[in-house]
């Protein structure tokens, strides 16, 4: 192979048009997979030597060339050629310049199975890193939840963005830990389906050569081996699985970002942001903006777009490999990078912010937040819940339009009285939550203990 030739030049009398080459070339983005590509090539040539298709001398020469190519790319000293349309072409071209025996490196292999294997190796590595970062964020949120629980901080819980019932701050924070743990589970499940070696599938139909695909699978550390060569080169379900897991993460982090934006507002003032994790205004000197939280919210749209765009790309593709599948890498790379940066930034933001306990408690201590407690008090006295609900709802309505306060109406009602009025005292409603997984102090302590045990076993 010379510098002026493509890997497929033999069939064509002339070279590709400039527009075709620019549309076709993927090296600008897939060079990121150079380590995975070289790892696959090393295993492939070891397999070729083991079945007698190359000799030991050729193997050693190719391995030395691949090592030099890897170093050149890592150090940024490699000179890319005009016909390096992808990382596979570039590695093979440069290796062959260094060792003529590398011209045999592609024996029994197609770029179709090669690129599919590269992407699988890349995903396995990325999943491990993203899971680790998720656990780091979970650990930070868990620590802040433990601190909030020790201080007895509580705040209003909301439905429809209307104050509903008081819950502990630890309970609120722990909800995000459970969300993130589900994301970790999805990502690990995606990795399980990714962990399949497809080298040996060839272009689509395998090979007549005495290849040993099981050798390369084991050599590369794959847990499984492909069963169908057509499926092997065309399957990108694992990419969609990872993109879905990352999109779910983005949605969860968007929720967290939205709440941090609300909590940081002057109207709520539930949190104070650290200077290192907030920004100012170019015009208004008093501003302190929660940009990280806003960007976490905004990045969710980007992740959703990557997933839906890739799913649309796959729609209607016939077996086996089609060039459309080249569009798998940019959304995959971008989603991994986006998720990684968002996890890191939110971790720092949450680790350094201050919770304004008094503002939270003040908002949660509205007597109306204990309306459900009053209804449940009446249920304990034998009243059907629907009747209790209607009675308390009527008192709320009367307090809003009449001369008496809600507390006075509760005190004066014959079915309620002074004992029921105590439920309206600050912190009383928050203390009463006791069912499994609820927001009261004892239930939250048990929840945090379960969360801690789970994290200890996972880390």
C-alpha positions in Angstrom: 0.0 0.0 0.0 1.5 3.3 -1.0 0.7 6.8 0.2 -1.6 7.5 -2.8 -3.7 4.4 -2.6 -6.8 3.5 -0.6 -7.4 0.1 0.9 -9.7 -0.6 -2.0 -7.9 1.0 -4.9 -7.4 -2.3 -6.9 -11.0 -2.3 -8.1 -11.0 1.3 -9.3 -9.1 2.9 -12.2 -9.1 6.4 -10.6 -9.1 7.9 -7.1 -12.1 9.2 -5.2 -13.6 12.6 -5.8 -12.7 15.3 -3.3 -16.3 15.6 -2.1 -16.6 11.8 -1.6 -13.4 11.7 0.3 -14.4 14.5 2.6 -17.8 12.9 3.3 -16.3 9.4 3.6 -13.3 10.2 5.8 -13.8 9.5 9.5 -10.2 9.9 10.8 -10.8 13.4 12.4 -13.0 11.7 15.0 -12.3 8.0 15.0 -8.5 8.5 15.6 -9.7 8.7 19.2 -9.9 4.9 19.1 -6.3 4.4 18.1 -5.4 2.4 21.2 -8.4 0.1 20.7 -7.6 -0.4 17.0 -4.0 -1.2 17.8 -5.0 -3.6 20.6 -7.3 -5.4 18.1 -4.6 -5.6 15.5 -2.1 -7.1 18.1 -4.6 -9.8 19.0 -5.4 -10.5 15.4 -1.8 -10.9 14.3 -1.1 -13.1 17.3 -3.9 -15.3 16.2 -2.6 -15.3 12.6 0.8 -16.6 13.9 -0.9 -19.2 16.1 -2.8 -20.7 13.0 0.3 -20.5 10.8 -0.7 -17.7 8.5 2.3 -15.6 9.5 5.6 -16.7 11.0 7.2 -15.6 14.3 9.6 -13.3 12.6 6.7 -11.5 10.9 4.8 -11.4 14.1 7.7 -9.7 15.9 8.2 -7.2 13.1 4.5 -6.3 13.1 4.3 -6.0 16.9 7.3 -3.6 16.9 5.8 -1.5 14.2 2.4 -1.3 16.0 4.2 -0.2 19.2 5.9 2.6 17.3 2.7 3.7 15.6 1.0 3.8 19.0 3.7 5.9 20.5 3.7 8.3 17.5 -0.1 8.8 17.7 0.0 9.2 21.5 2.9 11.7 21.3 1.3 13.6 18.3 4.3 13.0 16.0 2.6 10.8 13.4 2.2 12.3 10.0 -1.3 11.6 8.7 -1.5 10.8 5.0 -4.1 12.3 2.6 -5.6 8.8 2.0 -5.9 7.9 5.7 -9.6 7.8 5.6 -10.0 6.3 9.0 -7.9 5.2 12.0 -7.7 1.6 10.6 -6.2 2.8 7.3 -3.8 5.1 9.1 -2.5 2.4 11.5 -2.1 -0.1 8.7 -0.4 2.4 6.4 2.1 3.5 8.9 2.8 0.1 10.3 3.5 -1.2 6.7 5.9 1.7 6.2 7.8 0.6 9.3 7.6 -3.1 8.6 6.6 -4.6 5.2 5.3 -7.7 7.0 2.5 -5.5 8.3 0.9 -5.8 4.8 -0.3 -9.2 6.1 -1.9 -7.7 9.1 -5.3 -7.4 7.4 -5.4 -11.1 6.5 -8.8 -12.6 7.3 -10.1 -9.3 8.5 -12.4 -6.5 7.2 -12.8 -3.0 8.5 -16.4 -4.1 9.1 -15.5 -6.5 11.9 -12.5 -4.4 12.9 -14.4 -1.2 13.6 -17.2 -3.0 15.4 -14.7 -4.6 17.7 -12.9 -1.2 18.2 -16.2 0.4 19.2 -16.9 -2.4 21.6 -13.5 -2.1 23.3 -14.0 1.7 23.5 -17.5 1.3 25.1 -16.2 -1.2 27.7 -13.5 1.3 28.8 -15.8 4.3 28.8 -18.5 2.4 30.8 -16.0 1.6 33.6 -14.9 5.3 33.8 -18.5 6.6 33.7 -19.6 4.2 36.4 -16.7 5.3 38.6 -17.6 9.0 38.1 -21.3 8.2 38.9 -20.3 6.5 42.1 -18.2 9.6 43.0 -21.2 11.8 42.6 -23.4 9.4 44.6 -20.8 9.4 47.4 -20.8 13.2 47.5 -24.6 13.4 47.6 -24.7 10.6 50.2 -22.2 12.6 52.4 -24.3 15.7 52.1 -27.4 13.7 53.0 -25.7 12.3 56.1 -24.8 15.8 57.2 -28.3 17.1 56.6 -29.7 14.1 58.6 -27.4 14.8 61.5 -28.5 18.4 61.6 -32.2 17.5 61.2 -32.8 19.7 58.2 -36.1 19.5 56.5 -37.8 21.4 53.7 -41.1 21.4 51.8 -41.7 18.5 49.4 -43.4 19.6 46.2 -45.9 18.1 43.7 -46.9 20.2 40.7 -44.4 22.7 42.1 -46.8 23.4 45.0 -45.8 22.8 48.6 -47.1 19.4 49.6 -45.6 17.8 52.7 -42.4 18.4 54.7 -39.6 15.9 54.1 -36.0 15.7 55.4 -33.3 17.2 53.2 -31.5 13.9 53.5 -34.5 12.1 52.0 -34.6 14.5 49.1 -30.9 14.2 48.4 -31.0 10.4 48.7 -33.7 10.2 46.0 -30.9 11.3 43.5 -28.6 8.5 44.8 -31.2 5.9 43.9 -31.8 7.5 40.5 -28.1 7.4 39.8 -27.8 3.8 41.0 -30.4 2.8 38.4 -28.3 4.6 35.8 -25.2 2.6 36.9 -27.2 -0.6 36.6 -28.3 0.3 33.1 -24.8 1.1 32.1 -23.4 -2.1 33.5 -26.2 -4.0 31.7 -25.2 -2.3 28.5 -21.6 -3.3 29.0 -22.6 -6.9 29.4 -24.2 -6.8 25.9 -21.2 -4.9 24.6 -18.8 -7.6 25.8 -18.9 -9.7 22.6 -15.9 -10.1 20.3 -16.8 -9.9 16.6 -13.3 -10.2 15.1 -13.4 -13.1 12.6 -16.8 -12.2 11.2 -15.0 -10.6 8.2 -16.9 -8.3 5.9 -20.1 -10.2 6.5 -19.6 -13.9 5.9 -16.5 -15.0 7.8 -13.5 -16.4 6.0 -12.2 -19.5 4.2 -8.9 -19.1 6.1 -8.2 -21.1 9.3 -8.9 -18.3 11.6 -9.5 -18.7 15.3 -12.0 -16.0 16.5 -12.1 -17.5 20.0 -8.3 -16.8 20.3 -8.8 -13.0 19.7 -11.9 -12.9 21.9 -9.9 -14.4 24.8 -6.8 -12.3 24.1 -8.8 -9.1 24.1 -10.6 -10.0 27.3 -14.1 -10.3 25.8 -16.6 -12.4 27.8 -18.5 -13.7 24.7 -17.9 -14.5 21.0 -20.3 -13.6 18.2 -22.6 -16.3 16.8 -23.6 -14.9 13.4 -21.2 -13.0 11.1 -24.0 -10.9 9.5 -25.3 -9.8 12.9 -21.8 -9.2 14.2 -20.8 -6.6 11.7 -24.2 -4.8 11.6 -25.1 -4.8 15.3 -25.0 -1.4 17.0 -27.6 -2.2 19.6 -24.9 -1.9 22.3 -24.3 1.7 21.2 -28.0 2.5 21.5 -28.0 0.9 24.9 -25.2 3.1 26.1 -26.7 6.2 24.6 -30.0 5.4 26.3 -28.3 4.9 29.7 -26.5 8.2 29.2 -29.7 9.9 28.2 -31.4 8.7 31.3 -28.5 10.0 33.3 -28.8 13.3 31.6 -32.5 13.5 32.4 -31.8 12.7 36.1 -29.0 15.3 36.2 -31.3 17.8 34.5 -33.9 17.3 37.3 -31.1 17.9 39.9 -29.9 20.9 38.0 -33.5 22.4 37.8 -33.9 22.0 41.6 -30.5 23.6 42.3 -31.5 26.5 40.0 -34.7 27.0 41.9 -33.1 26.5 45.3 -30.4 29.1 44.5 -33.0 31.8 43.5 -33.5 34.7 45.8 -37.2 33.7 46.2 -36.2 30.3 47.6 -32.7 30.9 49.0 -32.4 27.3 50.1 -28.7 27.1 49.0 -25.7 29.4 48.6 -23.3 28.5 45.9 -19.5 28.5 46.2 -17.8 31.1 44.1 -15.8 28.5 42.3 -18.9 26.8 41.0 -21.0 29.8 39.9 -20.7 32.7 37.6 -21.5 36.4 37.5 -23.2 38.8 35.1 -21.4 40.9 32.5 -23.9 43.7 33.3 -25.4 43.2 36.7 -22.8 43.3 39.5 -25.1 41.6 42.1 -25.7 38.4 40.2 -24.4 35.0 41.2 -25.6 32.5 38.6 -26.0 28.7 38.9 -24.5 28.0 35.4 -23.4 24.5 36.2 -26.9 23.5 37.1 -28.3 25.2 34.1 -25.8 23.5 31.8 -26.6 20.1 33.4 -30.2 20.9 32.5 -29.3 21.9 29.0 -27.0 19.0 28.3 -29.9 16.6 28.6 -31.3 17.9 25.3 -28.0 17.2 23.7 -28.0 13.6 25.0 -31.5 13.1 23.9 -30.6 14.4 20.4 -27.6 12.0 20.2 -29.8 9.0 21.1 -32.7 9.8 18.8 -30.5 10.8 15.9 -28.6 7.5 16.1 -31.8 5.5 16.4 -33.1 7.2 13.2 -29.8 6.4 11.5 -30.3 2.7 12.1 -33.9 2.6 10.9 -34.4 0.5 7.8 -30.8 -0.6 7.3 -30.5 -3.9 5.5 -28.0 -6.5 6.5 -25.1 -6.4 6.8 -22.7 -3.5 7.1 -23.7 -0.1 5.6 -21.7 3.1 5.7 -24.5 4.7 7.7 -23.1 2.9 10.7 -20.1 5.3 10.6 -22.5 7.7 12.3 -22.3 5.7 15.5 -19.1 7.2 16.8 -19.7 10.9 17.0 -22.9 10.7 19.1 -21.3 8.0 21.2 -18.1 10.0 21.8 -20.0 13.2 22.4 -22.5 11.6 24.9 -19.7 10.0 26.9 -17.8 13.3 27.0 -20.9 15.3 27.9 -21.9 12.9 30.7 -18.3 12.8 32.1 -18.0 16.6 32.3 -21.5 17.1 33.7 -20.9 14.5 36.5 -17.6 16.1 37.4 -19.0 19.7 37.5 -22.1 18.7 39.5 -20.0 16.8 42.0 -17.9 19.9 42.7 -21.0 22.1 42.9 -22.8 19.9 45.4 -19.7 19.3 47.4 -19.1 23.0 48.0 -22.6 24.6 48.3 -24.1 25.6 51.6 -27.7 24.5 52.6 -29.7 27.3 54.2 -31.4 25.2 56.9 -33.5 28.1 58.4 -34.9 29.1 55.0 -35.9 25.5 54.3 -37.5 25.0 57.7 -39.3 28.3 57.5 -40.9 27.3 54.2 -41.7 23.8 55.4 -43.4 25.0 58.6 -46.5 26.4 57.0 -49.5 24.9 58.9 -51.1 23.9 55.7 -48.3 21.5 55.0 -49.7 19.4 57.9 -53.1 19.0 56.3 -52.5 15.4 55.4 -51.4 14.7 59.0 -54.7 16.1 60.2 -56.7 13.9 57.9 -54.7 10.9 59.1 -55.3 11.9 62.7 -59.0 11.8 62.0 -58.6 8.4 60.3 -57.0 7.1 63.5 -60.1 8.3 65.3 -62.2 6.1 63.0 -63.3 8.6 60.4 -63.2 7.4 56.7 -60.3 9.0 54.9 -62.5 10.6 52.2 -64.6 12.2 55.0 -61.4 13.3 56.8 -60.0 14.8 53.6 -63.2 16.8 53.0 -63.3 18.0 56.6 -59.7 19.3 56.6 -60.1 20.7 53.1 -63.0 22.7 54.3 -61.0 24.1 57.2 -58.3 25.2 54.8 -60.8 26.9 52.6 -62.4 28.7 55.7 -59.1 29.9 56.9 -58.3 31.4 53.6 -61.5 33.4 53.4 -62.5 33.9 57.1 -61.3 35.7 60.1 -59.8 32.7 61.9 -56.4 31.2 61.2 -56.1 27.5 60.2 -54.6 26.7 63.6 -57.5 28.3 65.4 -60.1 26.5 63.3 -58.3 23.2 64.0 -58.2 23.9 67.7 -61.9 24.8 67.8 -63.2 21.9 65.7 -64.9 19.3 67.9 -63.3 16.4 66.0 -59.8 17.9 66.3 -58.9 20.2 69.2 -55.7 20.9 71.0 -54.1 17.5 70.3 -54.6 17.9 66.6 -53.4 21.5 66.7 -50.0 20.2 67.9 -49.5 18.7 64.5 -49.2 22.2 63.1 -46.2 23.0 65.2 -42.9 23.5 63.4 -41.2 20.2 62.6 -44.1 18.1 63.9 -45.3 16.9 60.5 -41.8 16.0 59.3 -41.2 13.9 62.4 -44.3 11.8 61.8 -43.3 10.1 58.6 -42.4 6.5 59.6 -43.3 4.1 56.8 -40.6 2.3 54.8 -38.8 4.6 52.4 -40.5 7.7 53.7 -39.1 11.1 54.6 -39.2 11.0 58.5 -36.0 10.8 60.5 -36.1 7.1 61.5 -37.1 5.9 58.1 -34.4 8.1 56.5 -31.8 6.7 58.9 -32.7 3.2 57.8 -32.7 4.3 54.1 -29.2 5.8 54.4 -27.9 2.7 56.1 -29.2 0.6 53.2 -27.6 3.1 50.7 -24.3 3.0 52.6 -24.2 -0.8 52.6 -25.0 -0.9 48.9 -22.2 1.6 48.1 -19.7 -0.2 50.3 -20.4 -3.5 48.4 -20.2 -1.8 45.0 -17.0 0.3 45.6 
